[in-house]
């Protein structure tokens, strides 16, 4: 068994940890500036301070949301890996750049979508559909499909 996926997973976690740490430092510094503005007592500075204080709060909520999305996506992937059912696009033809050829990605997407339409309450199909959207280059719909897969997976738990 190759250790490359394990090494890549740890590398990703280290990068995420570094980025989150940098964001925490940024949020703290931004929060301090907001408090300084609010403490001046001037109405314009208070308004600006409140607005600046909202930024780290919104940022922190977004970071927690994205980390939770990533964790849940990894949980689904781990379950599919145990079942040997992870999406496999290795046989699809690729361009010299390494990207999958558009026509092949579209055909793959149509195949996966047909399977999901046949059983639209199966989280596994939605996971595969999210992957197919990603391969086709539609990241927004890929995330929507993955959120749906996560919801379906959560709903089936006791």
C-alpha positions, 0 to 999 in steps of 0.5 A, spaced: 500 500 500 502 506 498 503 512 503 502 517 498 495 518 500 497 518 507 502 523 506 498 528 502 492 528 507 497 530 512 500 535 508 493 538 507 492 538 514 498 542 515 496 547 510 489 548 513 492 548 520 497 554 518 492 557 514 487 557 520 492 559 524 494 565 520 486 567 520 486 567 527 491 572 528 488 576 523 481 576 526 484 577 533 488 583 530 482 586 526 478 585 533 483 589 537 482 595 531 475 594 532 475 595 539 480 601 539 475 604 534 469 603 538 473 605 545 474 612 542 467 614 543 466 618 537 459 616 533 463 615 526 469 611 529 464 607 533 460 605 527 466 603 523 468 599 529 462 595 529 463 594 522 470 592 523 468 587 528 463 584 524 468 581 519 472 577 524 465 574 526 463 572 519 470 570 517 470 565 524 463 562 522 465 561 515 472 558 517 468 553 522 463 552 516 468 550 511 472 546 516 466 542 518 464 541 510 471 538 509 471 534 515 464 531 513 466 530 506 472 526 508 468 522 512 464 520 506 470 519 502 473 514 508 466 510 508 466 509 500 474 507 500 472 502 505 467 499 500 471 500 494 466 505 491 470 511 490 469 515 484 475 513 479 476 517 472 483 514 471 480 511 464 478 517 462 482 520 456 486 526 458 489 532 455 496 534 455 495 538 461 493 532 465 485 535 465 480 530 462 477 531 455 471 535 456 467 530 451 469 525 456 467 529 462 461 530 460 459 523 458 461 521 465 457 526 468 451 524 464 452 517 466 453 519 473 447 523 473 442 518 470 444 513 476 442 519 481 436 520 477 434 512 478 436 513 486 436 520 488 435 518 495 442 514 495 448 519 498 453 515 494 450 517 488 450 524 490 457 523 492 459 521 485 455 526 482 459 531 486 465 528 483 462 528 476 461 536 477 468 537 479 471 533 473 466 537 469 469 544 472 462 546 475 465 547 482 459 550 485 454 545 483 459 540 485 459 543 492 451 543 492 451 536 490 456 534 496 452 538 501 446 534 499 450 527 499 452 529 506 445 531 508 442 524 505 448 521 509 446 524 516 439 523 515 440 515 514 444 515 521 440 513 527 
